[in-house]
Amino acid sequence: MESGVLWRQVVTEVHEAEYADVQLSHMYADAGAMQLCRWPKQFDVIVTDNLFGDLLSDAAAMLTGSLGMLPSASLGAPMANGRPKALYEPVHGSAPDIAGQGKANPIACILSFAMALRYSFDQGDEATRLEQAVETVLADGLRTADLLGEEGATPVSTAEMGDAIVTALDASL
C-alpha cells in the first residue's frame, strides 16, 4: 500500500532520532503474521497502524487459544506526574455480540487491569499477584467457552471465571 511507504519513512526517522538504541526491522504485514505464528518470541514489540495491528493481534490471539486471553495497552508520553497517558483494554474490545450472555472470557480485561497496575500505578507486585491468580485458575482447568478444546467439556460463565480468579487472588495473601 502507498501508505506503507510513508509509514516506513516516518518510523525510520523517529527511530533514528529518538530510539537508535532499539533494534528496528521492517516487515510486510503478511510476513509478520507468518513469523508471529512460526516464532512469536522473536518479537518484543510490534509497531503498526490500526488496520494491520487488528489483523496481527487476531492472529496472535490464537497462539494463546483465544482472543479473550489478550490484554492491551496504548501508552503515550508521560504526563506531569510521570505516569503515561494510557488506555488499557482487552484486544477484542467490548464483545457487544455476546454482552449479557455470560459467555465472555474476562481474562483479557483482568490482565489489562494488571497492566494498568504495573504501568500507570507503579503497583507491579499487585499486577504479578493478579497474573498469577489467572495462571492458577487456568492450571486448575477452568475454561470459558472460547477456550474449550474437547467435546463434552462444560464451560464456566464469565462470572464464574471472575469469581475463581478473585478466590485465587485472595488465597495468595
N, C-alpha and C positions, 0 to 999 in steps of 0.2 A: 504494500500500500504506500501511496505517496507520503502519507503522514508518518510512516516509519522512517523515512529519510530525515525529517525534521526531528523526530523523537531521538534517533541515534545521535544526531548532531548536538542537540541540547544536553542529553545525558552525558555525552563525552566532554562537553565544555564544563559542565558542573563538576564532573568527576575530576578533571584536571585542575580546576580552580580550588575545590574545597575538599576533595576526598582522594587525593592522589595516593594515599597510603592503603587504600582499599583496592583489592583486585577487581577489575571490571572486565566482563566479556559480554559481547552482544550475541544474541541467538534469535533466530526466527521463532515465532510462537509455536508452529507445528513441531519443529525440532525440540523446542523447550518442553512441550508436552511429552514427547517421546523420551527425552532424557529424564524428565520427572518420574515417569513410570519405570524406566530402566534402572536409574541410580539416584534416588531422591536426596541422599546425603551429600551429594556434590554441591547442593545449593544451601547457602546460608540465608540469603535474602534475594528475592526476585522483585525487580522494579519494572513495572509495566503500566500501560494505560488501562483504563477500566474494561474495555472490550476483551483484551487478551488476558487481563487479570481474572475476569469472570471465568473464562474458559479454563485457564490453568488451575484456578482454585477448585473448580469442579472436578478436574482430572485428579488433582492432589487429594481431594476428599476420599476418593475411592481407595487410596493407599491405606487410609485409616479404617475403611469399611463403610463409611457413611459421611455425607455432607453434615450430618448432625453432630459430628465429632470435632469440627474445626472452628476454633476461635479466631478472631482477627482484631487487629489494632491498626488504626490510621493515626500515626503520630506526627505532630507538627513541631514547629520551632518552640523552644522553651518560652514560657511566659515570664513575667517579672518575678514570680515566686519560684522559678526554676523548674516547675513542672511543665511537661509538654502539653500543648493543645492536643487533645486526643479524642478519638471516637472508638469505642470498643463494641463489637457486635459479633454474633455468630456469622460465619461466612454465608450461610444460607439466608440470612435476613430474618424476617418475622414469620415465615412459612404460613401466610394467611390461608392457604388452601386447606390446612388441617387445623386451623385455630379452633379451640374449644372441644376438640375430639379426644384429647388425652393421648394422642399419637406422637407428638413432637418429642424429639430427643433433647432434653435440656442441657446436655453436657457441653455443647459449644457455647451456650450462653453462660454457663457456670465457669467454664475455662476463660471466657472473655473477661468475666469479672476478676478472675485470678490475675489476668494480665493487667487489669486496671490497678489492682492492689500493688502489683510489682512495679509498674512503670509510672503511674501517676501519684501513688500514695506512699511509695517507699516502704511497703509492707511485704517484702519478699518472703519472709518466714511464713506469714499467713497465706500468701499465694501458694507456697510449696505445700502447706498443710491441705489446702483445698485441692490441689492437683493430686496429692497422694490419696485423698479420700475418693476421688474419681477412680484412680487406679485400683484401689481396694474393692470398690463396688464392681468394677469390670472383672477383676480377678475372681470375685465371688460368683461370677456367671450371670449377673443381671444384665438384661438386654431389652432395649426398646425395639419396636417392630422393625425399624430400619437396620438393626444390627443382627437380626436373626438370620442364621445361615442354614438351619436344619429344619426339615419338615416336622410339624407337630410340636415344636417348641412354643412356649407361651411367653409372649412379650409382657413386660411391665409397662404401666402407663407413665406418662410424663410426671405426674405427682409421685408415683411410687419410686421412680428413679431419683427424683429430687429428695424425697424423704430418706432413701437409703444413703445418699451422699451426705446429708445432714447427720445421720446416725453415725456414719464412718468418721465424719469430721469431729463430732462430739467425743467419740471413742479415742481420738488422737490427743485429747487434752491431758 
